Amino acid sequence: MSREGLRHLFSESSINQYSFHFFKEYSVLHQAFKYTPFFSVIYSLLGHRKERRECLTCLHWLSLSYPDVQHVVLAGDDREAQLVGHLSPLRLHGILSKSSPLIVLLEQLGMLLGETRHINENMINNWYVRQCRTLSPTEWELLNYLGRGSSLVEIASLLDRNVKTIRAHKFNAMTKLGITSDVGLLDAADILTWNPPAPPSTSELM
């Protein structure tokens, strides 16, 4: 969904009682917070891996800088929304998919914007329970190294394991996460393990 598409979405009559501001850079949003008491930040994830990593960096710093503000992720499609929901360690109030029918997306946005900014602790507790039941420690390490660009041969050496064993762990992780491609596994690795070194300079915010 393009920037113009997002503007059109947020001009729909069912949610036009809210005032929306669009930001492309983290630093500009950060400055705006000094003068405007924002209730919610709706973060639009971008499609390519490099852009997604920048998006995740910005999202990380938003959650640290403004913990009392509602944080909502607008994912590219249902698969990405599911990955974020299962893997993101950040405290999020909602995860929506841009591929949802317009009427559904508007209804979900309206519900989120109408809620209080208090985070549901049960949602956070459920996240930890899901993680404990989903990935083994080795599978977590595998995703962590994949996210840093290591090959399976390099990971086998780092973990002192046979390459066949590492491939088996990779297959198990993909099965548990419902992922069918290496690209999807890299997406999962980025969401799960990305720890940014410094505040970002670019992003797609509103």
N, C-alpha and C positions, 0 to 999 in steps of 0.2 A: 504494500500500500504506500503510495507516494505521499509526500508532504501535503500536496493539494488534496489527495484522497482523505488524509487525516483531518484536514481543515473542513472538508465537506461532511465527514462523519460527525464532527463535534458541533456542526451547525444545525443538526437535525432538531426538529421541534421538541422531541421528547426529552432532550437534555439541554436545550438552549437557555434554560433559566440559570445555568452556571456560566461563569466567565472563564474562558480558556485562554491561556497564554502559551505560545509556541517558542521553544528554545532549541538551538542547535549546538550550543557550546555550554559545557558545564560551568565555566567561569562566569558566563552571563547569567545563568540561572542562580548561581551562588550570590551574585550581586543583587539580583532581584529579590531574593529572600530577605535582604536587609530592609526592604521597603514594603514588601507585600506579604501578608500572612497566608501563604498557600495552605490549603487543606489537604490537597492530594497531588501527587506527582504520578502521571501516567507515562510509563516509559516504553517507547516503541523500539523493539529489537530489530536490528538490521540483518539482512540476509547472508552476506558473505562472511566467511570465518573471521577474517581480520577485523571487519566492522563489528561482528558480534562480540569479539574479545574486547574491543573498545567500549561497546555498549555495556558489557558486564563489568568492566572497570568502573565506568561511571555509576552504574547501579550500586556497586559496592560502596563507593564514596557517598552516594546519596543516603544510603541506609545508615552510615556512620554519622554523617553530618546533620541529618534531620530525622532522628528516630521517632519523633512524635507526629510526623507527617504520614499520611496514608500513601503506601507505595503499591502501585499496580503495574503489572507487566502486560504489554500488548505483544504477544508472540506472533511470528510469521504465519504459523499454521498449527493444526491440532497436535502434530508430532512434537514440534518445538515447545508448545504449551505444556504437553505432558512431561517432557524432559525437565523443563524448568520446575514444574510442580513436584516431580519426584526427587530432583537432585539439588536444587538451589538451597544453600545453607542460609540465605538471607531471609529476613522476616518480611514476608509479602502479604498484603491484604487481599490481593486477587491476581489471577493469571487468566488473560483472555486471549482468544485466537482471532487473528484478522480474517481467517478463512470462514468464520462462522457467518451464517446468514445475517444480513443487516439488522433485521428485527430482533434477532437473538442477541447480537452484540450490543445493541442499544439498550435492551432490557437489562443485560448484565451490568453495563456501565451505570445505568440509572440506579440499580440496586446498590452497587458499590459506593457511588457518590452520595447516596442517601443514608449510608451507615455511619456509625461513629468511627473515629480514627483509632479506637482501642483495638489492639491486635488480639485475636482469639488465641489464647495460650494453648487450647486443645489442638489447634492446627499445627502449632510449633511442636508440641509433644508428639503428634502423629508423624511429623517429619522424622524425628529422631527414631521412632519405632520402625518406620519404613526402612531407614538406612541400615539399622541393625539387622533387619531381616533380609535385606536385598543383596548387598555386595559383601564378599569376604574381604579380609584385610589385604590379601594378595591382589584381588580385583581392584580395590581402591588404589593400591600402589601402581598397578598397571595403567589405570586411567590417568593417574598423576604424571607418570613418565610419558605417556602418549601425548598428553596436553603440552608437554615441554618439547615435543618433537622427536623423542627417542624411537628408534625402530624396535621391532620385537627381538632381534638379535642383541641389541644393546641392552634392552630390558632384562633379557635372560642373563646376561653377564652381570648386570647391576644387582639382580636378585639372587644370583648364584643358582639359577635353575636351568633345566633343559629347555631349548626353544620349543619343543613339542608341548611341554608343560605350560609354557607361557601362552601358546596358541590355544590350548584347552581353556585356560583362564579367560582369555579374550572371548572365546566362543560362549562360555558360561555367562560372562558379563553382558554380552550382547543379547543373549536369550532372556536373562532376568530383566533387562531394561526394555525389551521389545524392539531392539534395533537390528536392522538387517543389512547395514552397509558400514564400511570403514568411515565414511563421511559422518554418518549418524553417531558413530562411536566417538569421533573427534568432537562433535557438538556436545556430547555428554561429558567428555573430559573437560572441555572448556567451562561448562556450567558448574561442574562439580569441584574443580580444583583451581580455578583462576584466582590468584591472589595478587592484586595490582600493587606495584611498587610506589606509585605516586598518583595524585589526583589527575584525572584525564583532562584533555583540552577540547575534545570534540565528542559529540553524542547527538542523539536524536531525542529531544525532550519536548514535553508540552505541559 
